[in-house]
Amino acid sequence: RRTAELVAEAATLKSDDWQLAFQSQGVSGGPWIGPRVEDVLTTLSRRGTPGVLVQTIGFLADHVEVLYDIDIAARKFAQKLGLRLWRAESLNASPWLTAALADIVRCRLRASGDEI
């Protein structure tokens, strides 16, 4: 939740302009954190929102939970509600992400007394 709040703050979004939702509940049937993506899409549709931009905050790279759950299943669900759905591109192997991860590793190695 905090990461989403920080992203919204950096993007200068008002609290009414963004919502946090959770995807990929699975089939265990046990308790799940929420709200679910489908519940948020339904609420936004009822408010008359024409479309949504989804950012998968918890995932740096595309994989089945992004490519299927959002790009296919959530988009289809949104379309049935009359919403357009876009997904922000994942970082994947971007030079920016690679450099940031390398910096983190270098800092940790220096802090532990090791060098590359």
C-alpha positions in Angstrom: 0.0 0.0 0.0 2.8 2.4 0.9 4.4 2.0 -2.5 1.2 2.8 -4.3 0.8 5.9 -2.1 4.3 7.1 -2.9 3.8 6.6 -6.6 0.5 8.5 -6.5 2.2 11.3 -4.5 5.1 11.5 -7.0 2.5 11.7 -9.8 0.7 14.4 -7.9 -2.5 12.5 -8.0 -5.3 13.5 -5.6 -6.7 10.8 -3.4 -9.8 10.5 -5.5 -7.8 10.0 -8.7 -6.3 6.6 -7.8 -7.2 3.3 -6.1 -5.3 0.3 -4.9 -6.6 -3.1 -5.9 -5.2 -6.6 -5.6 -5.1 -9.3 -8.3 -4.5 -13.0 -8.6 -6.4 -14.3 -5.6 -6.0 -17.9 -6.6 -8.3 -20.8 -5.9 -7.5 -21.6 -2.2 -10.8 -20.2 -1.0 -9.1 -18.6 2.0 -9.2 -15.0 3.1 -7.8 -12.5 0.6 -6.5 -9.0 0.8 -8.6 -6.6 -1.1 -10.2 -4.9 -2.8 -10.0 -7.1 -5.9 -9.4 -5.5 -9.3 -12.9 -6.6 -10.4 -14.5 -4.9 -7.4 -12.7 -1.6 -8.1 -13.5 -1.8 -11.8 -17.2 -2.3 -11.0 -17.2 0.6 -8.6 -15.5 2.9 -11.1 -18.0 1.8 -13.8 -20.9 2.7 -11.6 -19.4 6.1 -11.0 -19.3 6.7 -14.7 -15.5 6.5 -15.1 -14.7 6.0 -18.8 -11.4 4.2 -18.4 -8.6 3.2 -16.1 -4.8 3.0 -16.2 -3.5 0.0 -14.3 0.1 -0.1 -12.9 1.2 -3.4 -11.5 3.2 -1.9 -8.6 4.2 -5.3 -7.2 5.7 -6.7 -10.4 8.8 -5.4 -12.2 8.5 -7.6 -15.2 5.8 -9.1 -17.3 4.7 -12.6 -16.5 1.4 -14.6 -16.4 -0.1 -12.6 -13.6 0.4 -9.4 -15.6 0.0 -10.7 -19.2 -3.1 -12.8 -18.5 -4.7 -11.5 -15.3 -4.5 -7.8 -16.4 -4.0 -7.7 -20.1 -6.7 -10.4 -20.9 -9.0 -11.1 -18.0 -9.2 -7.7 -16.4 -9.4 -5.9 -19.7 -12.3 -8.3 -20.8 -14.0 -7.7 -17.5 -13.6 -3.9 -17.9 -15.0 -4.0 -21.4 -18.1 -5.8 -20.2 -18.6 -2.9 -17.8 -18.1 -0.3 -20.6 -14.6 0.7 -19.3 -11.5 1.1 -21.3 -8.4 -0.4 -19.6 -4.8 0.4 -20.2 -1.8 -1.0 -18.4 1.4 0.9 -17.9 4.4 -0.9 -19.4 6.4 -3.0 -17.0 10.1 -2.2 -16.5 11.2 -5.7 -17.7 14.9 -5.5 -18.8 15.0 -1.7 -19.2 18.4 0.0 -18.9 17.0 2.1 -16.1 16.0 -0.9 -14.0 19.2 -2.8 -14.7 21.3 0.2 -13.6 19.2 0.8 -10.5 19.5 -2.9 -9.5 23.2 -2.8 -10.1 23.6 0.3 -7.9 21.7 -1.5 -5.1 24.0 -4.5 -5.3 27.1 -2.3 -5.3 25.9 -0.4 -2.3 25.1 -3.6 -0.4 28.5 -5.1 -1.3 30.3 -1.9 -0.1 28.3 -1.9 3.1 29.4 -5.5 3.8 33.0 -4.7 3.0 33.0 -6.7 -0.2 33.9 -5.2 -3.6 33.1 -6.2 -7.1 
